[in-house]
Amino acid sequence: MSEGYPTAAQKEALRLICEHGRLDTRRLGAHLVGARRTSANPGFAPAIARMAGTLVWRLEAQGFIAGSEDTWTTTAEGRRLISCSGEPE
């Protein structure tokens, strides 16, 4: 986290949450893996999926998402940040 400024990975996670509506951390991880090119490294996909937990923790701390491990939704501030017109379901 860069003093309140979201990283590219945080913005990507925020876009995925906004576009897909309510997402749990596991499903967010799956979407993050799917958004990347495949890798021959067998640890690549699990590492990207694990990153989802850190991303949601930071986004929640910054006030860009709200919810719990069960469901995350974007806040108005989060939607404004990435210009997402989606509304939380």
Backbone as CSV, one residue per row, in Angstrom:
resi,resn,N_x,N_y,N_z,CA_x,CA_y,CA_z,C_x,C_y,C_z
1,MET,0.866,-1.161,0.000,0.000,0.000,0.000,0.904,1.212,0.000
2,SER,0.567,2.151,-0.812,1.420,3.304,-0.985,0.740,4.555,-0.438
3,GLU,0.772,4.707,0.879,0.210,5.901,1.533,-1.178,6.273,1.023
4,GLY,-2.054,5.292,0.926,-3.426,5.561,0.526,-3.681,5.553,-0.964
5,TYR,-2.627,5.419,-1.762,-2.785,5.360,-3.209,-2.796,3.901,-3.643
6,PRO,-3.869,3.449,-4.272,-3.956,2.045,-4.648,-2.959,1.680,-5.750
7,THR,-2.439,0.469,-5.651,-1.516,-0.056,-6.653,-2.313,-0.550,-7.864
8,ALA,-1.605,-0.901,-8.920,-2.260,-1.441,-10.115,-3.004,-2.733,-9.773
9,ALA,-2.402,-3.573,-8.949,-3.061,-4.830,-8.557,-4.328,-4.555,-7.745
10,GLN,-4.285,-3.568,-6.874,-5.476,-3.216,-6.096,-6.573,-2.693,-7.013
11,LYS,-6.217,-1.870,-7.983,-7.220,-1.352,-8.921,-7.816,-2.483,-9.759
12,GLU,-6.981,-3.445,-10.145,-7.486,-4.588,-10.901,-8.494,-5.373,-10.068
13,ALA,-8.178,-5.629,-8.819,-9.100,-6.344,-7.933,-10.384,-5.540,-7.741
14,LEU,-10.255,-4.254,-7.575,-11.419,-3.386,-7.409,-12.313,-3.434,-8.644
15,ARG,-11.712,-3.406,-9.833,-12.496,-3.510,-11.071,-13.236,-4.848,-11.145
16,LEU,-12.547,-5.916,-10.782,-13.187,-7.231,-10.816,-14.364,-7.299,-9.848
17,ILE,-14.200,-6.769,-8.665,-15.295,-6.761,-7.693,-16.451,-5.918,-8.214
18,CYS,-16.148,-4.772,-8.792,-17.197,-3.892,-9.310,-17.927,-4.545,-10.484
19,GLU,-17.171,-5.163,-11.391,-17.773,-5.766,-12.584,-18.593,-7.016,-12.275
20,HIS,-18.159,-7.783,-11.282,-18.824,-9.050,-10.989,-19.810,-8.968,-9.829
21,GLY,-19.971,-7.791,-9.260,-20.877,-7.676,-8.118,-20.234,-8.273,-6.889
22,ARG,-21.003,-8.903,-6.067,-20.473,-9.498,-4.830,-19.527,-10.646,-5.164
23,LEU,-18.322,-10.555,-4.627,-17.331,-11.618,-4.801,-16.754,-11.985,-3.450
24,ASP,-16.564,-13.278,-3.224,-15.818,-13.660,-2.038,-14.337,-13.700,-2.419
25,THR,-13.477,-13.832,-1.442,-12.036,-13.774,-1.685,-11.587,-14.912,-2.587
26,ARG,-12.148,-16.101,-2.418,-11.770,-17.234,-3.254,-12.107,-16.983,-4.720
27,ARG,-13.319,-16.493,-4.981,-13.722,-16.217,-6.368,-12.915,-15.064,-6.945
28,LEU,-12.592,-14.059,-6.132,-11.743,-12.970,-6.606,-10.399,-13.532,-7.039
29,GLY,-9.831,-14.433,-6.225,-8.562,-15.065,-6.583,-8.652,-15.785,-7.917
30,ALA,-9.751,-16.498,-8.150,-9.938,-17.215,-9.415,-10.009,-16.235,-10.583
31,HIS,-10.690,-15.118,-10.399,-10.766,-14.109,-11.466,-9.401,-13.480,-11.726
32,LEU,-8.627,-13.249,-10.676,-7.287,-12.694,-10.849,-6.403,-13.647,-11.646
33,VAL,-6.493,-14.932,-11.359,-5.729,-15.934,-12.117,-6.179,-15.937,-13.569
34,GLY,-7.487,-15.910,-13.787,-8.029,-15.934,-15.148,-7.680,-14.717,-15.981
35,ALA,-7.388,-13.609,-15.320,-7.072,-12.367,-16.034,-5.619,-12.322,-16.501
36,ARG,-4.837,-13.330,-16.131,-3.414,-13.337,-16.483,-3.099,-14.437,-17.489
37,ARG,-1.997,-14.252,-18.187,-1.521,-15.296,-19.088,-1.088,-16.491,-18.255
38,THR,-1.193,-17.647,-18.837,-0.777,-18.851,-18.128,0.740,-18.871,-17.996
39,SER,1.212,-19.633,-17.053,2.642,-19.751,-16.799,2.999,-21.219,-16.657
40,ALA,4.203,-21.571,-17.053,4.686,-22.936,-16.888,5.051,-23.215,-15.433
41,ASN,5.189,-22.178,-14.630,5.537,-22.329,-13.221,4.315,-22.860,-12.464
42,PRO,4.404,-24.042,-11.852,3.239,-24.607,-11.174,2.785,-23.795,-9.957
43,GLY,3.629,-22.948,-9.422,3.240,-22.136,-8.274,2.607,-20.809,-8.634
44,PHE,2.558,-20.490,-9.927,2.071,-19.185,-10.369,0.610,-18.951,-9.990
45,ALA,-0.280,-19.825,-10.415,-1.714,-19.629,-10.150,-2.026,-19.617,-8.653
46,PRO,-1.482,-20.545,-7.860,-1.762,-20.483,-6.417,-1.257,-19.193,-5.767
47,ALA,-0.114,-18.684,-6.229,0.419,-17.437,-5.663,-0.491,-16.259,-5.990
48,ILE,-0.983,-16.194,-7.209,-1.894,-15.109,-7.604,-3.187,-15.212,-6.805
49,ALA,-3.709,-16.415,-6.660,-4.954,-16.602,-5.903,-4.776,-16.184,-4.444
50,ARG,-3.639,-16.505,-3.840,-3.383,-16.108,-2.447,-3.308,-14.586,-2.306
51,MET,-2.864,-13.921,-3.350,-2.734,-12.468,-3.327,-4.091,-11.790,-3.083
52,ALA,-5.176,-12.451,-3.423,-6.508,-11.862,-3.267,-6.784,-11.454,-1.831
53,GLY,-6.360,-12.263,-0.874,-6.587,-11.946,0.534,-5.914,-10.653,0.953
54,THR,-4.686,-10.454,0.499,-3.961,-9.225,0.813,-4.616,-8.025,0.141
55,LEU,-5.033,-8.220,-1.102,-5.653,-7.112,-1.832,-6.946,-6.651,-1.170
56,VAL,-7.808,-7.597,-0.765,-9.069,-7.173,-0.152,-8.832,-6.527,1.202
57,TRP,-7.839,-7.015,1.939,-7.519,-6.387,3.225,-7.139,-4.927,3.008
58,ARG,-6.294,-4.671,2.033,-5.850,-3.298,1.779,-6.982,-2.434,1.235
59,LEU,-7.766,-2.978,0.308,-8.876,-2.199,-0.254,-9.912,-1.856,0.809
60,GLU,-10.166,-2.787,1.720,-11.114,-2.504,2.803,-10.541,-1.435,3.732
61,ALA,-9.255,-1.547,4.055,-8.616,-0.560,4.936,-8.642,0.836,4.326
62,GLN,-8.588,0.914,3.012,-8.623,2.205,2.330,-10.048,2.703,2.086
63,GLY,-11.041,1.877,2.397,-12.433,2.283,2.235,-12.979,2.117,0.832
64,PHE,-12.307,1.320,-0.015,-12.751,1.135,-1.393,-13.704,-0.043,-1.566
65,ILE,-13.701,-0.981,-0.601,-14.649,-2.087,-0.607,-15.191,-2.266,0.809
66,ALA,-16.302,-2.966,0.896,-16.902,-3.267,2.202,-17.412,-4.696,2.161
67,GLY,-17.487,-5.310,3.310,-18.020,-6.655,3.390,-17.207,-7.516,4.316
68,SER,-17.074,-8.781,3.934,-16.338,-9.758,4.740,-15.780,-10.807,3.803
69,GLU,-15.167,-11.837,4.366,-14.636,-12.932,3.547,-15.733,-13.552,2.687
70,ASP,-16.966,-13.447,3.124,-18.064,-14.065,2.381,-18.440,-13.268,1.137
71,THR,-18.487,-11.957,1.255,-18.847,-11.143,0.089,-18.214,-9.766,0.193
72,TRP,-17.619,-9.351,-0.886,-17.047,-8.001,-0.973,-17.798,-7.224,-2.038
73,THR,-18.073,-5.974,-1.763,-18.679,-5.077,-2.743,-17.883,-3.770,-2.735
74,THR,-17.976,-3.053,-3.828,-17.283,-1.770,-3.902,-18.091,-0.706,-3.174
75,THR,-17.398,0.244,-2.604,-18.056,1.399,-2.003,-18.181,2.474,-3.085
76,ALA,-18.926,3.511,-2.793,-19.052,4.618,-3.745,-17.672,5.203,-4.055
77,GLU,-16.835,5.324,-3.040,-15.487,5.857,-3.253,-14.668,4.935,-4.157
78,GLY,-14.799,3.632,-3.965,-14.087,2.667,-4.798,-14.547,2.727,-6.241
79,ARG,-15.863,2.832,-6.454,-16.387,2.927,-7.819,-15.933,4.207,-8.488
80,ARG,-15.889,5.292,-7.731,-15.415,6.568,-8.275,-13.946,6.466,-8.698
81,LEU,-13.143,5.810,-7.885,-11.712,5.693,-8.156,-11.422,5.062,-9.512
82,ILE,-12.200,4.048,-9.867,-11.938,3.355,-11.121,-12.990,3.657,-12.194
83,SER,-13.827,4.635,-11.916,-14.892,5.034,-12.862,-15.775,3.858,-13.250
84,CYS,-16.191,3.109,-12.256,-17.069,1.962,-12.490,-18.483,2.375,-12.152
85,SER,-19.378,2.186,-13.095,-20.756,2.606,-12.870,-21.576,1.540,-12.164
86,GLY,-20.994,0.366,-11.929,-21.725,-0.713,-11.268,-22.114,-0.329,-9.856
87,GLU,-23.193,-0.868,-9.422,-23.674,-0.647,-8.059,-23.522,-1.941,-7.285
88,PRO,-23.302,-1.869,-5.999,-23.256,-3.105,-5.234,-24.611,-3.792,-5.270
89,GLU,-24.594,-5.118,-5.360,-25.854,-5.879,-5.416,-26.370,-6.131,-4.040
